[in-house]
Amino acid sequence: MAMMTAEQYEESLRRLNLMVYMFGNRVENVVEDPIIRPSMNAVAKTYEMANLPESRDIMTATSHITGKTINRFTHIHQTIEDLVNKSKMGRLLGRATGCCFQRCVGMDSLNALSIVTYDIDEKYGTQYNKRFLEYLEYVQDGDLTCDGAMTDPKGDRSLPPHKQRDPDQYVHVVEEREDGIVIRGAKAHQTGAVNSHEIIVMPTIALSDEDKDYAVSFALPSDTEGIIYIIGRQSCDTRKLEEETIDVGNILYGGHEALVVFDNVFVPWERVFMYKEYDFAASLVEKFASYHRQSYACKVGVGDVLIGASQLVAEYNGVERASHIRDKIVEMNHLNETLYCGCLACATEGHREPSGTYAVDTLLANVHKQNVTRFPYELSRLAQDIAGGLMVTMPSSSDFKAPETKKWLKKYYKTRRGIPTENRMRILRLIENLTLGTAAVGYLTESMHGAGSPQAQRIMISRTVDLEAKKRAAKKLCNIAE
């Protein structure tokens, strides 16, 4: 099997035996849980669209290992065109789901490892890349969803891993066996973790010789014994438990995050891709981060949805022709398309690594992500401005149906002729969902902190920008001798 359908994906999750907790209780059926289910629907959309004629060219690729047609989320970039199509795919899916569809992090992990395992082998004569390619073929053949796990809890951030009072604040090796290693620790903020077949673990920071037990990368089935998932809260998450759907906003799709705990988990050697090569930890972090910062093309797609909702609510309210409304819509489009320019630019300026994998331009990927930490917030501010205060003062959908209150709400919340009151309510709830509710986790806070918080990008910009070349250009124009 090379590619799954959405239905096959859902069935594959049902076969997993995950240890998942939420609200203090074990989740017995992850697929059917009403809070988790919308996030599963979003991942299923990546399978559905890979099988549709109109999106197949962007959603699929040809495996450089087997020559088979595969889902692009399992592909290793072989050309500049691959990198560009990755950005186009992100926007396409962001618009289709209005949320995080969760598979980018696995794709970015695979591509980063395809480079770094090769580089480690070149220096030390190890066999990591061969192991990785065998694993990659397994992922491609099964069309598996992978959760890339990088962020450790970090404990006291002023201290390196080996000086932590609790050594488990960073994932590390606690035992070496003849057939593998045993690891302990946790990974935080794991988007889509319980919708994944595999979890790929990587270091989270540059490491020293004293931290070599923390220099470990590996992959495991997501239901491996000793892996525990604890689902995080989201604003307005329990609205998904209500019988009425209007107040949810996005009634089809959503996201989730989890703390993933590794409680003395065994990893066989064939699934280990780095072990004590601490000098390559920084490279793996940087390669992954650059890929993942490009992946925020998805926010452009979500921005498309927010702009569409803002235009609709303006029309429903009868103010779409006001000059200030039109100007705000133009500004929203300007900001959103500027984000798209960034993710395309870092792709088109990409390059071939010694492993054969194509990597994005590091500087431009970080510039793109720096813009992502800002523009969605301004887009949200403008959307809330256009929407008006009713977005956050509106009674529940149940009040619109209750005999005692519905006549008053339909009377006082009606708008221009020909627009059903319910349509206005639905679009307002969607804007609330994107800018304040569950989707704001992915559209706003994830834009700020995902793939590294803003300062991480600024550090990389300062490292990669060529200031000396700029100085030489200035000196040349005013005849300053070197």
C-alpha positions as CSV (number, residue, x, y, z in Angstrom):
1,M,0.0,0.0,0.0
2,A,1.4,3.4,-1.0
3,M,-1.4,5.8,0.0
4,M,-4.3,5.5,2.4
5,T,-7.7,7.0,2.0
6,A,-9.3,9.1,4.8
7,E,-11.4,6.1,5.8
8,Q,-8.4,3.8,5.9
9,Y,-6.5,6.4,8.0
10,E,-9.4,6.5,10.6
11,E,-9.5,2.8,10.8
12,S,-5.8,2.6,11.3
13,L,-6.1,4.8,14.4
14,R,-8.7,2.6,15.8
15,R,-6.2,-0.3,15.8
16,L,-3.8,1.7,18.0
17,N,-3.7,1.1,21.8
18,L,-2.7,4.6,23.0
19,M,-2.5,5.6,26.7
20,V,-4.3,9.0,26.5
21,Y,-5.5,11.1,29.4
22,M,-7.7,14.2,29.3
23,F,-9.5,16.1,32.1
24,G,-8.1,13.6,34.6
25,N,-9.5,10.5,32.9
26,R,-8.3,7.8,30.5
27,V,-9.7,8.4,27.0
28,E,-10.9,4.9,25.9
29,N,-11.8,5.8,22.3
30,V,-9.6,8.5,20.9
31,V,-11.2,8.5,17.5
32,E,-14.8,9.1,18.7
33,D,-14.0,11.5,21.5
34,P,-15.8,14.7,20.6
35,I,-13.0,17.0,21.7
36,I,-10.2,15.1,19.9
37,R,-12.3,14.0,16.8
38,P,-12.1,17.3,14.9
39,S,-8.3,17.2,15.0
40,M,-8.4,13.7,13.5
41,N,-10.7,15.0,10.8
42,A,-8.1,17.6,9.9
43,V,-5.4,14.9,9.5
44,A,-7.9,12.8,7.5
45,K,-8.2,15.7,5.1
46,T,-4.6,15.3,4.1
47,Y,-5.4,11.7,3.0
48,E,-8.6,12.7,1.3
49,M,-7.1,15.5,-0.8
50,A,-4.1,13.3,-1.9
51,N,-6.7,11.1,-3.6
52,L,-8.6,13.9,-5.3
53,P,-7.8,14.7,-9.0
54,E,-7.8,18.5,-8.5
55,S,-5.3,18.4,-5.7
56,R,-3.3,15.2,-6.4
57,D,-0.4,17.0,-8.1
58,I,0.4,19.1,-5.1
59,M,-0.5,16.5,-2.5
60,T,1.6,13.7,-3.9
61,A,5.2,13.0,-5.0
62,T,7.4,10.2,-6.4
63,S,9.5,8.4,-3.8
64,H,13.2,8.7,-4.5
65,I,13.6,5.2,-2.9
66,T,10.9,3.1,-4.6
67,G,9.6,5.2,-7.5
68,K,6.1,4.9,-6.2
69,T,3.5,7.6,-5.9
70,I,3.4,8.7,-2.2
71,N,1.7,11.3,0.0
72,R,3.9,14.4,0.0
73,F,3.9,14.4,3.8
74,T,6.2,11.3,3.6
75,H,8.4,12.6,0.8
76,I,12.1,13.7,1.0
77,H,12.5,16.9,-1.1
78,Q,14.4,16.2,-4.2
79,T,14.1,19.5,-6.1
80,I,13.3,23.1,-5.7
81,E,9.9,22.3,-7.1
82,D,9.3,19.9,-4.2
83,L,10.0,22.7,-1.7
84,V,7.6,25.1,-3.6
85,N,4.9,22.5,-3.7
86,K,5.3,22.0,0.0
87,S,4.4,25.7,0.6
88,K,1.5,25.4,-1.9
89,M,0.2,22.3,-0.1
90,G,0.3,24.1,3.3
91,R,-1.8,27.0,2.0
92,L,-4.2,24.6,0.3
93,L,-4.8,22.5,3.4
94,G,-4.9,25.5,5.8
95,R,-7.7,27.0,3.7
96,A,-9.5,23.6,3.5
97,T,-9.5,23.0,7.3
98,G,-9.1,26.4,8.9
99,C,-6.8,24.9,11.4
100,C,-3.5,23.0,11.9
101,F,-3.6,19.7,10.0
102,Q,-0.7,18.4,12.0
103,R,1.4,16.4,9.5
104,C,4.0,19.1,8.6
105,V,6.1,18.4,11.8
106,G,6.6,14.7,10.7
107,M,7.5,15.7,7.2
108,D,10.0,18.2,8.5
109,S,11.5,15.7,10.9
110,L,12.0,13.2,8.2
111,N,13.7,15.7,5.9
112,A,16.0,17.0,8.6
113,L,17.0,13.5,9.6
114,S,17.7,12.5,6.0
115,I,20.4,15.2,6.0
116,V,21.9,14.9,9.4
117,T,22.1,11.1,9.5
118,Y,24.1,11.2,6.3
119,D,26.4,13.9,7.7
120,I,27.0,11.9,10.9
121,D,27.9,8.8,8.9
122,E,30.3,10.8,6.8
123,K,32.2,11.9,9.9
124,Y,32.0,8.8,12.1
125,G,31.4,5.9,9.7
126,T,28.1,5.0,11.4
127,Q,25.1,3.4,9.7
128,Y,22.4,5.9,10.7
129,N,21.4,6.9,7.2
130,K,20.9,3.3,6.1
131,R,18.7,2.8,9.1
132,F,16.8,6.0,8.4
133,L,16.2,5.1,4.8
134,E,14.8,1.7,5.8
135,Y,12.5,3.4,8.2
136,L,11.5,6.0,5.6
137,E,10.5,3.3,3.2
138,Y,8.3,1.8,5.9
139,V,6.7,5.2,6.6
140,Q,6.1,5.8,2.9
141,D,4.8,2.3,2.2
142,G,2.3,2.6,5.0
143,D,1.5,6.3,4.3
144,L,2.0,6.9,8.0
145,T,1.4,10.1,10.0
146,C,4.5,10.9,12.1
147,D,4.7,13.2,15.1
148,G,8.0,15.1,15.2
149,A,8.9,15.6,18.9
150,M,11.5,18.2,19.6
151,T,10.5,20.5,22.5
152,D,11.5,19.3,26.0
153,P,10.0,20.8,29.2
154,K,13.6,22.2,29.9
155,G,13.1,22.7,33.7
156,D,15.5,25.5,34.8
157,R,16.4,27.1,31.4
158,S,19.5,28.7,32.8
159,L,21.0,25.3,33.1
160,P,22.1,22.8,30.4
161,P,20.5,19.3,30.5
162,H,23.3,17.6,32.5
163,K,23.0,20.2,35.3
164,Q,19.3,19.9,35.8
165,R,18.1,19.0,39.3
166,D,15.7,16.6,37.6
167,P,17.6,14.9,34.6
168,D,14.3,13.9,33.0
169,Q,13.6,17.5,32.0
170,Y,15.3,16.6,28.8
171,V,14.8,13.2,27.0
172,H,17.8,11.1,27.7
173,V,19.2,7.6,27.7
174,V,19.0,5.8,31.0
175,E,20.2,2.4,30.0
176,E,22.1,0.9,27.1
177,R,21.4,-2.8,26.1
178,E,22.7,-5.2,23.5
179,D,19.5,-4.8,21.5
180,G,18.8,-1.1,22.1
181,I,18.4,1.7,24.6
182,V,16.0,2.8,27.3
183,I,15.0,6.4,27.4
184,R,13.1,8.7,29.8
185,G,11.7,12.2,29.7
186,A,8.9,14.1,28.0
187,K,8.2,16.2,24.9
188,A,5.8,19.2,25.3
189,H,3.4,21.0,23.0
190,Q,3.0,18.0,20.7
191,T,0.5,19.0,18.1
192,G,-1.6,16.1,16.7
193,A,0.3,13.5,18.8
194,V,-2.6,11.1,19.3
195,N,-3.5,11.2,15.6
196,S,-0.1,9.8,14.7
197,H,1.1,6.3,13.9
198,E,4.8,7.1,14.7
199,I,6.6,9.5,17.0
200,I,10.1,10.8,16.0
201,V,12.2,12.2,18.8
202,M,15.0,14.7,18.3
203,P,17.2,16.9,20.6
204,T,15.8,20.3,21.3
205,I,19.0,22.4,21.8
206,A,22.7,22.4,21.0
207,L,24.6,20.0,23.3
208,S,28.1,19.6,24.8
209,D,30.1,16.5,25.5
210,E,28.7,16.5,29.1
211,D,25.2,16.3,27.6
212,K,25.9,13.3,25.2
213,D,23.3,11.1,26.9
214,Y,20.7,13.7,25.7
215,A,22.0,13.5,22.1
216,V,19.5,10.9,21.0
217,S,17.1,10.7,18.0
218,F,14.8,7.8,17.4
219,A,11.4,6.7,16.1
220,L,8.8,4.5,17.7
221,P,5.2,3.4,17.1
222,S,3.0,5.9,18.9
223,D,1.4,3.1,21.1
224,T,4.7,1.7,22.3
225,E,4.6,0.6,26.0
226,G,5.6,3.4,28.3
227,I,4.5,6.3,26.1
228,I,1.7,8.4,27.8
229,Y,-0.2,11.3,26.3
230,I,-1.8,14.0,28.4
231,I,-4.1,16.3,26.3
232,G,-3.8,20.1,26.8
233,R,-6.7,22.5,27.4
234,Q,-7.8,24.9,24.7
235,S,-10.0,28.0,25.0
236,C,-13.7,27.0,24.5
237,D,-12.8,23.3,24.0
238,T,-15.8,22.0,25.9
239,R,-18.2,23.7,23.4
240,K,-17.5,20.6,21.3
241,L,-19.4,18.6,23.9
242,E,-22.6,20.6,23.5
243,E,-25.5,19.2,21.4
244,E,-25.7,22.4,19.3
245,T,-22.8,23.1,16.9
246,I,-23.1,26.7,16.0
247,D,-21.1,28.0,19.0
248,V,-18.1,25.8,18.0
249,G,-17.4,28.0,15.0
250,N,-15.4,25.5,12.9
251,I,-17.8,22.6,13.1
252,L,-15.6,20.2,11.0
253,Y,-12.0,20.5,12.0
254,G,-9.7,21.4,14.9
255,G,-6.4,20.6,16.6
256,H,-5.0,19.3,19.9
257,E,-1.7,19.4,21.8
258,A,-0.3,16.9,24.3
259,L,2.5,16.4,26.8
260,V,4.1,13.1,25.7
261,V,5.8,11.2,28.5
262,F,8.4,8.5,27.9
263,D,8.5,6.4,31.0
264,N,11.5,4.1,30.6
265,V,10.7,3.3,27.0
266,F,12.7,0.7,25.1
267,V,14.0,1.7,21.6
268,P,15.6,-1.0,19.4
269,W,18.8,-0.1,17.6
270,E,17.3,-0.2,14.2
271,R,15.0,2.7,15.2
272,V,17.9,4.9,16.6
273,F,19.2,7.7,14.3
274,M,21.6,9.5,16.7
275,Y,23.2,8.3,19.9
276,K,25.7,10.5,21.7
277,E,26.8,12.4,18.6
278,Y,26.3,15.6,20.5
279,D,28.2,17.7,18.0
280,F,25.3,17.1,15.5
281,A,22.5,18.1,17.8
282,A,22.6,21.8,16.8
283,S,22.6,20.9,13.1
284,L,19.5,18.7,13.5
285,V,17.7,21.4,15.4
286,E,18.6,24.0,12.9
287,K,17.7,21.9,9.9
288,F,14.3,20.9,11.4
289,A,13.6,24.4,12.5
290,S,14.2,25.9,9.0
291,Y,12.0,23.3,7.4
292,H,9.3,23.8,10.0
293,R,9.4,27.6,9.7
294,Q,8.7,27.2,6.0
295,S,5.7,25.0,6.9
296,Y,3.9,28.0,8.4
297,A,2.5,28.5,4.9
298,C,-0.5,26.8,6.6
299,K,-1.2,30.1,8.4
300,V,-1.7,31.7,5.0
301,G,-4.5,29.3,4.3
302,V,-6.1,29.9,7.6
303,G,-5.7,33.6,6.9
304,D,-7.7,33.1,3.7
305,V,-10.5,31.7,5.8
306,L,-10.4,34.6,8.3
307,I,-10.4,37.2,5.4
308,G,-13.3,35.4,3.8
309,A,-15.2,35.4,7.1
310,S,-14.4,39.1,7.7
311,Q,-15.7,40.0,4.2
312,L,-18.9,38.0,4.8
313,V,-19.7,39.5,8.2
314,A,-19.2,43.0,6.7
315,E,-21.7,42.1,4.0
316,Y,-24.1,40.6,6.5
317,N,-23.9,43.7,8.6
318,G,-24.4,45.9,5.5
319,V,-21.1,47.8,5.9
320,E,-19.0,46.2,3.1
321,R,-19.0,49.4,1.1
322,A,-17.7,51.6,3.8
323,S,-14.2,52.9,2.8
324,H,-12.6,52.0,6.1
325,I,-13.9,48.4,5.9
326,R,-12.6,48.0,2.3
327,D,-9.3,49.3,3.4
328,K,-9.1,46.9,6.3
329,I,-9.9,44.0,3.9
330,V,-7.1,45.2,1.6
331,E,-4.7,45.3,4.5
332,M,-5.6,41.8,5.6
333,N,-4.9,40.5,2.1
334,H,-1.7,42.5,1.9
335,L,-0.4,40.9,5.1
336,N,-1.5,37.4,4.2
337,E,0.1,37.5,0.7
338,T,3.3,38.9,2.2
339,L,3.4,35.7,4.4
340,Y,3.0,33.6,1.3
341,C,5.9,35.5,-0.4
342,G,8.1,34.5,2.5
343,C,7.4,30.7,2.4
344,L,7.8,30.7,-1.4
345,A,11.0,32.7,-1.3
346,C,12.8,30.3,1.2
347,A,11.8,27.4,-1.1
348,T,12.9,28.9,-4.4
349,E,16.2,29.9,-2.8
350,G,16.8,26.4,-1.5
351,H,19.8,24.2,-2.1
352,R,20.9,20.6,-2.4
353,E,22.6,19.1,0.6
354,P,25.3,16.4,0.3
355,S,22.7,13.7,1.2
356,G,20.8,14.7,-2.0
357,T,17.9,16.3,0.0
358,Y,16.9,19.8,-0.9
359,A,16.8,22.3,2.0
360,V,15.2,25.7,2.3
361,D,17.2,28.9,2.6
362,T,17.8,29.3,6.3
363,L,17.8,33.1,6.4
364,L,14.6,33.5,4.4
365,A,12.9,30.7,6.3
366,N,13.6,32.6,9.6
367,V,12.5,35.9,8.1
368,H,9.2,34.2,7.0
369,K,8.6,32.8,10.4
370,Q,9.4,36.1,12.1
371,N,6.6,37.6,10.0
372,V,4.3,34.8,11.0
373,T,4.8,35.7,14.7
374,R,3.3,39.1,13.9
375,F,0.9,39.2,10.9
376,P,-1.7,36.7,12.1
377,Y,-2.2,38.9,15.2
378,E,-2.8,42.0,13.1
379,L,-5.1,40.0,10.8
380,S,-7.1,38.9,13.9
381,R,-7.3,42.4,15.2
382,L,-8.7,43.7,12.0
383,A,-11.1,40.8,11.8
384,Q,-12.4,41.5,15.3
385,D,-12.7,45.2,14.4
386,I,-14.8,44.4,11.3
387,A,-16.9,41.8,13.2
388,G,-17.9,44.1,16.0
389,G,-18.6,43.4,19.7
390,L,-21.5,40.9,19.0
391,M,-18.8,38.3,18.4
392,V,-18.1,38.1,22.1
393,T,-21.5,39.1,23.6
394,M,-23.7,36.8,21.6
395,P,-25.9,34.4,23.6
396,S,-25.5,30.7,23.0
397,S,-27.2,28.9,20.1
398,S,-29.4,27.1,22.6
399,D,-30.9,30.5,23.5
400,F,-31.8,31.0,19.9
401,K,-33.9,27.9,20.1
402,A,-35.4,28.1,23.6
403,P,-39.1,29.1,23.5
404,E,-38.6,31.8,26.2
405,T,-35.8,33.7,24.4
406,K,-35.7,32.8,20.7
407,K,-38.2,35.5,19.6
408,W,-36.2,38.2,21.3
409,L,-32.9,37.1,19.8
410,K,-34.2,36.7,16.3
411,K,-35.9,40.1,16.6
412,Y,-32.9,42.0,17.9
413,Y,-30.1,40.2,16.2
414,K,-31.5,40.3,12.7
415,T,-29.6,42.2,10.1
416,R,-30.2,43.3,6.5
417,R,-33.0,41.8,4.4
418,G,-32.3,38.4,3.0
419,I,-29.6,37.4,5.5
420,P,-30.8,34.7,8.0
421,T,-29.9,35.6,11.6
422,E,-28.3,32.1,11.9
423,N,-25.9,32.8,9.1
424,R,-24.7,35.9,10.8
425,M,-24.3,34.0,14.1
426,R,-22.3,31.2,12.4
427,I,-19.8,33.5,10.7
428,L,-19.3,35.5,14.0
429,R,-18.6,32.2,15.8
430,L,-16.1,31.2,13.2
431,I,-14.2,34.5,13.6
432,E,-14.3,34.0,17.4
433,N,-13.0,30.4,16.9
434,L,-10.1,31.6,14.8
435,T,-9.1,34.6,16.9
436,L,-10.1,33.6,20.5
437,G,-11.2,30.0,20.6
438,T,-9.7,26.6,19.9
439,A,-8.4,27.5,16.5
440,A,-6.5,30.5,18.0
441,V,-4.1,27.9,19.5
442,G,-2.9,27.1,16.0
443,Y,-3.4,30.4,14.3
444,L,-2.0,32.7,17.0
445,T,-0.1,31.2,19.8
446,E,1.4,28.5,17.5
447,S,2.4,31.3,15.1
448,M,4.2,32.9,18.0
449,H,6.0,29.9,19.6
450,G,5.7,27.0,17.1
451,A,9.0,26.1,15.4
452,G,10.8,28.3,17.9
453,S,9.7,31.6,19.5
454,P,10.4,35.0,17.9
455,Q,13.9,35.4,19.5
456,A,15.0,32.0,18.1
457,Q,14.4,33.4,14.6
458,R,16.1,36.7,15.4
459,I,19.2,34.7,16.5
460,M,19.2,32.7,13.3
461,I,18.8,35.9,11.2
462,S,21.8,37.5,13.0
463,R,23.9,34.4,12.4
464,T,23.0,33.9,8.7
465,V,22.7,37.4,7.3
466,D,26.0,38.5,5.5
467,L,26.7,41.9,7.0
468,E,30.2,42.0,5.7
469,A,28.9,41.8,2.1
470,K,26.5,44.7,2.8
471,K,29.3,46.7,4.3
472,R,31.5,46.1,1.2
473,A,28.7,47.2,-1.1
474,A,28.3,50.5,0.9
475,K,32.1,51.1,0.9
476,K,32.4,50.5,-2.8
477,L,29.7,53.2,-3.6
478,C,31.4,55.9,-1.6
479,N,35.0,54.9,-2.4
480,I,36.2,53.7,1.0
481,A,39.3,51.5,0.5
482,E,39.3,48.1,2.1
